[in-house]
Amino acid sequence: MSEQDESKRHEIATPVWTEEQLKRRRQRNLALAWTLAGLMVLFFVVTIVKLGGNVANRTF
């Protein structure tokens, strides 16, 4: 192999995204973000419900 062939062997071609692919990617990211936000709210609400009214009555 020549020196030039050896240097090109490790190059990675960057993908070219179409508008449709970018749109679907954004939609997927938004769906994932909303899902994570929903889970956070759910965990928060469940925690508050489990603690109940005892949160204000704690003694330190």
C-alpha positions as CSV (number, residue, x, y, z in Angstrom):
1,M,0.0,0.0,0.0
2,S,1.1,3.5,-0.7
3,E,1.4,6.2,2.0
4,Q,-1.7,8.0,0.6
5,D,-3.9,4.8,0.7
6,E,-2.8,4.3,4.4
7,S,-3.9,7.8,5.5
8,K,-7.3,7.5,3.8
9,R,-8.0,4.2,5.4
10,H,-9.0,5.7,8.7
11,E,-11.3,8.5,7.3
12,I,-14.9,8.3,8.2
13,A,-17.5,9.6,5.8
14,T,-20.0,12.0,7.4
15,P,-23.6,11.2,6.6
16,V,-25.7,13.5,4.6
17,W,-29.2,13.9,6.1
18,T,-32.3,14.6,4.1
19,E,-34.9,17.0,5.4
20,E,-37.3,14.1,6.0
21,Q,-34.7,12.3,8.1
22,L,-34.0,15.5,10.1
23,K,-37.7,16.0,10.6
24,R,-38.2,12.5,11.9
25,R,-35.2,12.8,14.2
26,R,-36.6,16.0,15.7
27,Q,-40.0,14.3,16.2
28,R,-38.3,11.4,17.9
29,N,-36.3,13.7,20.2
30,L,-39.4,15.6,21.2
31,A,-41.3,12.4,21.9
32,L,-38.4,11.2,24.1
33,A,-38.2,14.6,25.9
34,W,-41.9,14.6,26.6
35,T,-41.8,11.0,27.9
36,L,-38.9,11.8,30.2
37,A,-40.7,14.9,31.5
38,G,-43.9,12.9,32.1
39,L,-42.0,10.3,34.1
40,M,-40.3,13.0,36.2
41,V,-43.7,14.5,37.0
42,L,-45.2,11.1,37.7
43,F,-42.4,10.2,40.1
44,F,-42.7,13.6,41.8
45,V,-46.4,13.2,42.3
46,V,-46.1,9.7,43.6
47,T,-43.5,10.8,46.0
48,I,-45.6,13.7,47.3
49,V,-48.7,11.4,47.6
50,K,-46.7,8.8,49.5
51,L,-45.3,11.4,51.9
52,G,-48.8,12.8,52.4
53,G,-49.4,15.5,55.0
54,N,-46.5,14.3,57.1
55,V,-44.0,16.5,55.3
56,A,-45.0,19.7,57.2
57,N,-45.1,17.8,60.6
58,R,-41.5,16.6,60.6
59,T,-39.3,17.3,63.6
60,F,-35.6,17.9,63.2
